[in-house]
Amino acid sequence: MKNSLFLIKDFISKETLSGLILFVVTVLAVTIANSDFGSYYFELFSTQLGITFGQLNASMSLLHWINDVLMAIFFLVVGLEIKREMLIGELSSVKKASFPIIAAIGGMIVPAILYISLNPDHITGFGVPMATDIAFALGILMLLGNKVNPAIKLFLVTLAVVDDLGAIVVVAIFYTNELHFEYFLYAFAVYSIIWFLNYKNVQKLTPYIILGVFLWIFIHKTGIHSTIAGVLLAFAIPLNKKADLEESVEHLSVDNPLVKLEHALHNFSAFIIMPLFAFANAGVIIDFSNVIEHQLIVLGVAIGLIIGKPIGIFSFTYLATKLKISVKPENVTWNDIFAVGFLGGIGFTMSIFISHLAFSDQTIVGAVKLGIFASSVIAAIIGSVLLILKAKKVEP
């Protein structure tokens, strides 16, 4: 338990700083995109970059290198966090896991239903309001300081872990292009070798990483979004549950390959990949005519994030406790759950990521991004106000 709490505390502190950096980078990207330098900004990320290795030639725009390659590393870190939480953390037992799992499910299903009800002709966008940006949400909590019950932070982290897993499943199932089945065989063969290494308890990370590169290539070729390769690789990295995790983090002990890799990549993911992703994708030209033209899509995303998230998280967990399916965590009130539900509506980077997969029309993507920005800010303000008001009520 002590080891698990140490890792959660380390995770929260890094995600908080990352969230603040993301905010600054987002404002910078939007400012540049709408300035005289806007054309240079868009040209930069449309620049084609290629790698040639023998007869293999990979050429993509800089934007796609960020969204397909770097985001695969981001999802590798997410996958490592999910596996750790499932084995030794807050998701390691049915009693611990049921409440945040039910909260996350509610926070995904209700926004999706609200979106689809408004957009039966554009249902591909249902995944956009399902996502939560954990870095931004934790950043808000940290800015509130001692006004926030520490138990709320723990609940939000575990909720976000399950939410990330849900986002991964949605991307894998619903946002897949034309499939090329021959590459599935290659990917399966490589993944089998990776799991064989796990079975033989191979502790060195190098063979996993090398095979992971080939796994990414073959999955990219299958038509499934290549970020899934990062998650699959993460689940195959061994974790020594008996080792001291705090010792593993501080000394990068080879006794815990999963913790070692997670710690080594977390800063790169939080402070390089995500800010770069935000800078590359958040730069949208502010044109409200596109918002008006696609108002139902934007409205569906906004309602899903601002209303669907808190209603889904609160109603599903409340019903589950009444039916005795789950138990609410101690020291967390229903007012706290409702407030955290609004923070779950901060979709930002994850919603932007899914919007690029959901829509091929860039005018729709641009309009949806503006909706995501506005909705995330509104959700953050409402959630913060509710937590502050609650804190004032309990003050002596």
C-alpha positions in Angstrom: 0.0 0.0 0.0 2.8 2.4 0.9 4.6 1.6 -2.5 1.3 2.2 -4.4 0.7 5.6 -2.6 4.3 6.7 -3.4 3.8 6.1 -7.1 0.5 7.8 -7.1 2.0 10.9 -5.3 4.8 11.0 -7.9 2.3 10.6 -10.7 0.1 13.5 -9.5 3.0 15.9 -9.0 4.3 15.4 -12.5 0.8 15.4 -14.1 0.0 18.7 -12.4 3.1 20.5 -13.8 2.4 19.0 -17.2 -1.1 20.3 -17.1 0.1 23.9 -16.5 2.6 23.6 -19.3 -0.1 22.3 -21.6 -2.3 25.3 -20.9 0.6 27.7 -21.8 1.4 25.8 -25.0 -2.2 25.7 -26.0 -2.6 29.5 -25.7 0.7 29.9 -27.6 -0.5 27.6 -30.5 -3.8 29.4 -30.9 -2.1 32.8 -30.8 0.4 31.8 -33.5 -2.2 30.1 -35.7 -4.3 33.3 -35.7 -1.4 35.7 -36.2 0.7 36.7 -39.3 2.8 33.6 -38.6 -0.1 31.3 -38.9 0.8 30.1 -42.4 4.3 29.1 -41.2 2.8 27.2 -38.3 0.6 25.1 -40.6 3.3 24.6 -43.1 5.7 23.4 -40.4 3.4 20.6 -39.3 2.5 19.6 -42.9 6.1 19.1 -43.8 6.8 15.6 -45.0 9.5 13.6 -43.2 10.6 10.2 -44.2 12.8 7.3 -43.0 14.4 4.8 -45.4 15.6 1.4 -44.1 16.5 -0.9 -47.0 13.4 -1.3 -49.1 11.2 0.1 -46.2 10.3 3.7 -46.7 8.1 5.5 -44.2 7.0 9.1 -45.1 4.5 11.1 -43.1 3.8 14.7 -42.3 5.4 16.1 -39.1 1.9 16.2 -37.6 1.4 12.4 -38.3 4.8 11.6 -36.8 3.7 13.3 -33.6 0.2 11.8 -33.6 1.1 8.3 -34.6 4.7 7.8 -33.3 5.1 10.0 -30.3 1.5 9.3 -29.1 2.3 5.6 -29.3 5.0 6.3 -26.7 2.4 8.3 -24.7 0.0 5.3 -24.8 2.9 3.0 -23.8 3.2 5.1 -20.6 -0.6 5.0 -20.1 -0.6 1.2 -20.6 2.2 0.8 -18.0 0.2 2.9 -15.5 -2.9 0.8 -16.2 -1.1 -2.5 -15.7 0.6 -1.3 -12.5 -2.7 -0.1 -11.0 -4.4 -3.3 -12.0 -1.7 -5.5 -10.3 -0.7 -3.5 -7.2 -2.6 -0.3 -7.2 -6.1 1.1 -6.7 -7.5 -1.3 -9.3 -5.9 -4.4 -7.8 -9.0 -5.7 -6.1 -12.7 -5.7 -6.9 -13.5 -3.6 -3.8 -11.0 -0.9 -4.8 -11.7 -1.0 -8.5 -15.5 -1.2 -8.8 -16.3 2.4 -7.8 -13.9 4.2 -10.2 -14.6 1.7 -13.0 -18.3 2.3 -12.7 -17.7 6.1 -12.6 -15.6 5.9 -15.7 -18.1 3.8 -17.5 -20.9 6.3 -16.7 -18.6 9.2 -17.7 -18.1 7.6 -21.1 -21.6 6.2 -21.9 -23.7 9.2 -21.0 -21.7 11.7 -23.1 -21.7 9.4 -26.0 -25.4 8.9 -25.9 -26.0 12.7 -25.6 -23.8 13.3 -28.6 -25.4 10.6 -30.8 -28.9 11.8 -29.9 -28.0 15.2 -31.5 -25.9 13.8 -34.3 -27.3 10.6 -35.8 -25.7 11.5 -39.1 -22.3 12.1 -37.7 -22.0 9.4 -35.0 -18.3 8.9 -35.5 -17.7 11.9 -33.2 -19.2 10.1 -30.2 -15.7 9.3 -28.8 -14.7 13.0 -28.6 -16.8 13.8 -25.4 -15.9 10.5 -23.8 -12.3 11.4 -23.1 -10.7 13.1 -20.0 -7.4 15.0 -19.9 -5.9 13.8 -16.6 -3.1 16.4 -16.7 -5.4 19.3 -16.9 -7.8 17.9 -14.4 -5.1 17.3 -11.8 -3.6 20.7 -12.6 -6.9 22.3 -11.5 -7.0 20.3 -8.3 -3.4 21.2 -7.4 -4.1 24.9 -8.1 -6.9 24.7 -5.5 -4.3 23.4 -3.0 -5.4 22.5 0.5 -9.0 23.3 -0.4 -9.3 19.8 -2.0 -9.6 16.6 0.0 -6.6 14.3 -0.9 -9.0 11.4 -1.3 -10.6 13.3 -4.2 -7.2 13.4 -6.0 -6.8 9.6 -5.6 -10.3 9.0 -6.9 -9.7 11.3 -9.9 -6.4 9.5 -10.7 -8.0 6.0 -10.6 -11.0 7.3 -12.6 -8.7 8.7 -15.2 -6.8 5.4 -15.5 -10.0 3.5 -16.3 -11.1 6.3 -18.6 -7.8 6.0 -20.5 -8.4 2.3 -20.9 -11.8 3.0 -22.3 -10.4 5.5 -24.8 -7.9 2.9 -25.9 -10.7 0.4 -26.5 -12.8 3.0 -28.4 -9.8 3.9 -30.7 -9.0 0.3 -31.4 -12.5 -0.8 -32.2 -14.2 2.3 -33.8 -11.5 4.4 -35.3 -9.8 1.8 -37.5 -9.2 2.3 -41.2 -9.3 -0.4 -43.9 -7.7 -3.6 -42.5 -4.8 -5.5 -44.0 -5.0 -8.9 -42.5 -1.6 -10.2 -43.6 0.1 -7.7 -41.3 -2.0 -9.0 -38.4 0.0 -12.3 -38.7 3.3 -10.4 -38.5 2.1 -8.4 -35.6 0.8 -11.5 -33.8 4.1 -13.3 -34.4 6.1 -10.3 -32.9 3.7 -10.0 -30.0 4.0 -13.7 -29.3 7.8 -13.4 -29.0 7.4 -10.4 -26.6 5.1 -12.5 -24.4 7.5 -15.4 -24.6 10.2 -13.1 -23.2 7.8 -12.2 -20.4 7.1 -15.9 -19.7 10.8 -16.5 -19.5 11.0 -13.6 -17.0 13.5 -11.6 -19.2 14.2 -8.5 -17.1 16.2 -6.5 -19.6 14.1 -3.9 -21.4 16.2 -3.7 -24.7 14.6 -6.7 -26.4 11.1 -5.6 -25.5 11.8 -2.1 -27.0 13.3 -3.4 -30.2 10.4 -5.8 -30.7 8.0 -3.1 -29.8 9.3 -1.0 -32.7 8.5 -3.8 -35.1 5.1 -4.3 -33.4 4.3 -0.6 -34.1 5.3 -0.9 -37.8 3.1 -4.0 -38.4 0.1 -2.6 -36.4 0.4 0.6 -38.4 0.3 -1.4 -41.6 -2.8 -3.3 -40.4 -5.0 -0.2 -40.5 -5.5 -0.1 -36.7 -4.3 3.1 -35.2 -0.7 2.5 -34.3 -0.9 4.0 -30.8 -2.5 0.7 -29.8 1.0 -0.9 -30.2 2.2 1.1 -27.2 -0.6 -0.3 -25.0 0.0 -3.9 -26.1 3.7 -3.6 -25.4 3.0 -2.1 -22.0 0.8 -5.0 -21.0 3.7 -7.4 -21.8 6.4 -5.6 -19.8 7.0 -7.7 -16.6 6.3 -6.3 -13.1 7.9 -7.7 -10.0 5.1 -7.2 -7.4 7.3 -8.2 -4.5 10.0 -5.6 -5.1 10.1 -2.3 -3.2 8.6 0.1 -5.8 9.9 3.2 -4.2 13.4 1.7 -4.3 12.8 0.8 -8.0 11.9 4.3 -8.9 14.7 6.0 -7.0 17.5 3.6 -8.3 15.9 2.4 -11.5 16.2 -1.1 -10.3 16.2 -3.8 -13.0 14.1 -5.9 -10.6 11.1 -4.0 -11.8 11.2 -3.5 -15.6 7.7 -2.0 -15.7 8.4 0.6 -13.0 11.8 1.4 -14.5 10.4 2.0 -18.0 7.4 4.0 -16.7 9.7 6.2 -14.6 12.1 6.6 -17.5 9.4 7.6 -20.0 7.0 9.6 -17.8 8.9 12.9 -17.9 9.4 12.5 -21.6 5.7 11.8 -22.1 4.5 14.6 -19.8 6.9 17.4 -20.6 7.9 16.7 -24.3 5.3 14.5 -26.0 2.1 16.1 -24.6 3.2 19.7 -24.9 4.4 19.0 -28.5 1.1 17.2 -29.3 -0.9 20.2 -27.9 1.2 22.7 -29.8 0.8 20.8 -33.1 -2.9 20.1 -32.7 -4.3 23.0 -30.7 -3.5 25.7 -33.3 -6.9 26.3 -34.8 -8.0 29.4 -36.7 -10.8 31.0 -34.7 -13.6 31.0 -37.2 -17.1 30.9 -35.7 -18.7 30.5 -39.1 -17.5 26.9 -39.0 -18.9 26.5 -35.5 -22.3 27.8 -36.7 -22.2 25.5 -39.8 -21.5 22.4 -37.7 -23.3 23.6 -34.6 -25.0 20.3 -33.8 -21.7 18.5 -33.8 -20.1 21.2 -31.6 -23.1 21.3 -29.3 -23.1 17.5 -29.0 -19.4 17.6 -27.9 -20.1 20.5 -25.5 -23.1 18.9 -23.9 -21.3 15.6 -23.6 -18.4 17.1 -21.8 -20.1 19.7 -19.6 -23.3 17.8 -18.8 -22.8 14.2 -19.8 -19.6 13.7 -17.8 -20.8 14.8 -14.4 -24.3 13.2 -14.8 -22.8 10.0 -16.0 -20.1 9.8 -13.2 -22.5 10.8 -10.5 -25.6 8.8 -11.5 -23.8 5.5 -12.3 -21.9 5.5 -9.0 -24.9 6.6 -6.9 -27.1 3.9 -8.5 -24.3 1.3 -7.9 -24.0 2.1 -4.2 -27.8 2.0 -3.8 -27.9 -1.4 -5.5 -24.9 -2.4 -3.3 -22.8 -3.2 -6.4 -20.1 -0.9 -5.1 -19.0 1.2 -2.1 -18.2 4.9 -2.1 -14.6 5.6 -0.9 -14.3 6.9 2.6 -13.8 10.6 3.1 -15.4 11.4 -0.3 -18.8 12.9 -0.3 -21.4 12.9 -3.1 -20.7 16.6 -3.6 -17.1 15.7 -4.2 -18.1 13.1 -6.8 -20.3 15.6 -8.6 -17.5 18.2 -8.7 -15.0 15.7 -9.9 -17.5 14.8 -12.6 -17.2 18.3 -14.0 -13.4 18.0 -13.9 -13.8 14.8 -15.9 -15.4 17.0 -18.6 -12.0 18.6 -19.3 -11.4 16.7 -22.5 -8.8 18.9 -24.1 -5.8 16.9 -25.5 -7.5 13.5 -25.5 -10.7 14.9 -27.1 -8.5 16.7 -29.7 -6.7 13.4 -30.4 -9.9 11.5 -31.0 -11.4 14.4 -33.1 -8.7 13.9 -35.6 -9.6 10.2 -35.9 -13.4 10.8 -35.9 -13.6 13.4 -38.7 -11.9 13.7 -42.1 -13.4 17.1 -42.8 -10.9 19.6 -41.4 -13.5 22.3 -41.1 -15.4 20.0 -38.7 -12.2 19.3 -36.8 -11.5 23.0 -36.4 -15.0 23.7 -35.2 -14.9 20.8 -32.8 -11.6 21.9 -31.3 -13.1 25.3 -30.5 -16.0 23.5 -28.8 -13.5 21.3 -26.9 -11.6 24.4 -25.7 -14.7 26.2 -24.6 -16.3 23.1 -22.9 -13.1 22.2 -21.1 -12.8 25.7 -19.7 -16.4 25.8 -18.6 -16.2 22.3 -17.0 -13.0 23.3 -15.2 -14.6 26.5 -13.8 -17.8 24.8 -12.6 -15.8 21.9 -11.0 -13.4 24.4 -9.3 -16.3 26.6 -7.9 -18.1 23.6 -6.5 -15.0 22.3 -4.7 -14.2 25.8 -3.3 -17.8 26.3 -2.1 -17.7 22.9 -0.5 -14.4 23.7 1.2 -15.8 26.9 2.6 -18.8 25.1 4.1 -16.5 22.7 6.1 -14.2 25.5 7.3 -14.7 26.2 11.1 
